[in-house]
Amino acid sequence: MSPAASPYHNPAAAPPWSGLLPVDKPPGVTSHDVVDRVRRRLRSRGAGHLGTLDPAASGLLMIALGAATRCAPVWQSGAKTYEATVRLGVTTSTQDLQGEVLERREVAVDEAQVRRAALGLVGGIEQVPPMVSALKVGGQRLYKLARRGQEVERAPRRVTVHAWEWLEFALPEVRFRVVVSGGTYVRTLAHDLGGRLGCGAALQGLRRLRSEPFGLEHAVTLRDLDSSPPAELLARAGVPLAEALRVLPVVALDPGAAEALGFGRRPAIAPGAAPLGAGPRSVAFFGPEDQPLALGELVPDAAVPGLALACPHVVFPWAVRQGRP
């Protein structure tokens, strides 16, 4: 059944297409620039990315369109895979080669020493975010403070390096593939590796290969974006919202429960295998036509043992019902 024919559809509020578009960002453009080009080309009022790539970096940039922009936290926490090239013997103000060189040192280490030093950067580690990051401190983005020449104290954050694979040693340059938790800064891994080696290091190149569960395999380029019709782009590479949300447990609602949810109520349902009390975006509620209606959580129904209340926290425009139930 088409969205227009669905009894839960609000035609005045529904966007023309909602989901994710994987883009292979080239170096030299900002993530914001890519979002702006996608928004203009696809004529989508709502668009945003799911994780910044620095201007000098390339690779996978997931763009959320339409109602998917309201679901960004669902996908942002997935593990990320990068390929990186690091230059040993140099320390910079930005932890990459685009920054001011602060110090140069002789590189008197070999491959075995580099491998050993990296072992201490695998697993759960504490990482101090770089000043050029988009994190906010005192309500201001760190990179904006850095542009004004200010440096502020940053609390270390716990991140996880799941795997570190060496690809090439051409000292003083080294290349590796790394799988990390969301929120990990590869430039800081490079900087910390240089600190462990005693010679300093800075990120020379970075390419994102995956942002779980999505990869570069079907990503479009900016050339594709400019030359292909929007419908063709979305058909070839777009991930519809219904598909993208299946990274979560799906709770199927019958027509009555779907209607109640659309009116802002919390219908009682059988929870099945879905988790209870797991947070405001822990399950996806789908309607009878296998159409996503909302994100939310299930909580135990205190009145009826064995049942759960479907508690929506993000209701998609086409699921909202008008008037009185």
N, C-alpha and C positions, 0 to 999 in steps of 0.2 A: 504494500500500500504506500502511495506517495505521501510525503509530509503534509501536502495540502489536503489530502483526504482523511488524515488521521483525526480522530475525535479529540486528541489532546493538542492539536496544532493551533497556534495563535498566529495567523498569517501576517498580522500587522507587526509582530515582534521578531519573527524568525529571520535570521540572516540567510543569504543565498547559499552559503556553504560553510560548514564548520568542521575543523579538523586541523591536521598538521601538515606542513609542507617542508620536507628536508631540502636544504639548499647547501651547495658546496661553495662556501664563501672563499673568494680569492684573497690573497694578501693585498693590503693597500686600501681597503675600504673598512669602515666601521660596521659593527653589527647593526647599529641604528640605521645606517645607510641602506643595508640590505632589507631591513624591515620596511623602510619607507618605499623602496622600489617594488617590493612585493605588494604592499598595500595599494600603490597607485596602479600597478599592472593588473592586479586581480580585482580592483575596485572594491576593496574590502575596507570598511570603516574600522573594523577591529582587527588589529594585528600586533603581535609582540613575539620576541624570541624567548627561548627557554634556557638561555645561558650564554653570557657574553663571550665572544671570541675577540681578542685584542686585534687592533687594525693590522698588525704585522703577521698575525696567525691566519691559517687557512683551515678549510675542512667543514665538518658538519655543523650547520646552524639550523636548529629546528624552529620553524616559524609557526606560531599558533594563530589561527584565523577564526573569526566569528566567536561562537560560544566557547571554543577551546581556550580562549584567552583567560577565561574564568577558572580553568582547570590546571593552570601551569604547575602548581605544586605537585600534582600527581606524577609528573614526568621528570621534574627537575632533580630529584634525589637519586636517579639511577647512576650507576657507575659509568665513568668516562674512559675512553681509550684514546691515547695520543701517541704520535711519533714526534720525537724532539731531537734537535741537534744542539749541542752545548759546546761552547768555546771555553776551554780551560785557560787559566792564567790571567783572567781579567775580571775585575769587579766594577759594576756600574751602579748608578743611582736608581735604576729601574729594574735591576736584575736581568735585563736583556741588553742586546747590543744597540738598541735604540736610545739608551740613556747615556748620561755623561759618564765617561770613564773615570773612576775614582782611584784605581790602582791596577798596575800590571806587575805580574810576577813570572819568574821562570817556571816552566812546567817541567819538573824533574820527577814525574811519576810514570809508571808503566801501566799496562792494561790490568794486570793482577791487582795493583793497588786501587785502581778505579773501581773494579768489581767489588773489592772488599769494602771500600768506603760506602758504596751504594747499599750494602746489606743492612746498614743501620738506618736506612730510609725506606724499609719495607715493613708492612704491617701497620699497626696503629701508631701514629707519631703526632707530636705537637708541632704546629706550623704557625708562624707569625705572618698574618696577611701582609702583602707588600703595600707600600704607600700608593702605588698606581692602581690599586683595585677599586671596584665599585662599591665596596662596603661603606656603610655610613658609621661615622663616629661623631657623636654630638650633633646628629642631624645633618651632617655634611658628608658628601662623598669623599673618600680618601684621595682619589685622583685629582679632584678639584683643589683640595688643600695642597697636594704635591705641586700642582701647577703654580701655586702662589709661593712656593718655596717653603711651605710649612711641613713639619713632620710631627706627628702626634704618637703617643703610646698606643700600641695595639695589643689586645689580649691574645695570647696563642689560642688556636682552635685545634680540636682533635680531628684528624683526618686519617684516612686509611689508604695505603698503597697496596693494592691487592697483588700486583705482579709487576716485575721490572725485567724486561728482556733486552739484552744488548744486541744491537744490529751491526755496528761498525765502529772500529777504532782507527782513527787517522789523526793521532795526537798532533796538535792540541785540541782537535775536534773529536767528539764522540757522539754517537747516535744511538737512541734506544726507543723502545716501545714500552709504555707504562699504562697500567689500568688502575684508576684511582677512584675514590669516592667523590660524590658531588661536593663542590666547594674547595677542592684541592687546587693549589696554584703550582703549575709545573715550573714556572719561572723561579719560584721559591725552592722547589726541589733542586733545581740547577744551582742556585745560590748556596744552598746548604751542602750540596755535594762538594762544591768548591771549598767551602769552609772546612769540611772534614779532610780534604786533601791538602789544605794549607796553601793552595795556590790561587784560590778564587775561581769563580766560573760564572758565566752569564749565558742565558738562553739565546741561541742564534736563530732557530727556526722551530715552528710548532704547527702541527696539523692534527685536528681532531678527527678520528676515524669512526668512533661510535659514541652515542649517548643512549645507554640502554633504555629500551630495547631496540633502538633505531640505529641504522648504519648509513654509510655513504652509498650503498649499492644502487639506490634509486633516486639519489639526490639530483636536483636540477642545478644547472649553472646559471650565472647571470646572463649568459648569451641565450640559453634556453628561455629564460624569463622574458627576454626582449623579443625573441623571434617566434615563439610558439603561442598559439591561441590559449587563453586562460583555461577553457574547458579541457583542452588536450593536456595541459600541464597537470591539472588536478586529477584527471583520469589516469595519467601515467605515474605520477609520483605522490599525489596527495594521500594522506592517511585519514579517512573519514573519522569523525568523532566517535561513532559507534565502535569502530575497530580500535582506535587509540585507547579508549577507556577500558578495554579488556585486560589491561595490565592490573586492574583491580578486580576483586570478587564482584560478580554481577548478580544483582537481586532482581528477579523477574516479578513484576507486579501484575495482578489481574486488572481488568478494566475498572472495577470499583475502587481498588487501592490506588491506581494511577490517577483517577479523577480526584480522590480525596487529597492526594499529594499535591495536585495542581491547585487546589483551593487553600493550600497552606496547612493542611491537617497532617496528623501523624497516624497513618493507618496501622492496625495491628496485623502482622503477617507471621507465617512460619519462617523462621530464619534459615532453615537448611544448614549448609556448611559455612555460611558467611560469618565473619567474626562479630562479636558483640562489644560495643563500647570501645572501638578501636580508633575513634577520632572522626572529625567532621568531614573528611574526604577519604574515608576508608572503604566505602562501597559505592558502586554505580547502580542506580535504579533504572531499569529498563521497562518500557511499556509492552503491551501485548503484541505490537508489530515489530518487536526487537529494536525499538527506537530509544536512545538514551533520553531520560527525562530529568535526572538530577544526580548530584553527588551528595553523599551524606553518611550517616552511620545508623547502625542498628543498636537499640538499647533494650534490655529486658523489659517486658510488659509486667509491671508490678501487679496488675489486676488479674492477668491470666497467665499462670505458669506455662512455660513452653512456647509462648508467643513472644514476638519482639515488636517494638514500635519502629517504623520506618521514619527516621528524622532527616528530612532534607535540609541541606545547608546551602547548596547552589542549585537553583531550579532553572532549567534552560527556558528561554522565552517561549518556545512552542509548546511547553508543558503547562504553562500558566493558564488557569481557568479564570474567566471573568464572571462577575455577578455572584449570585448566591448558590450554594450547593443544593 
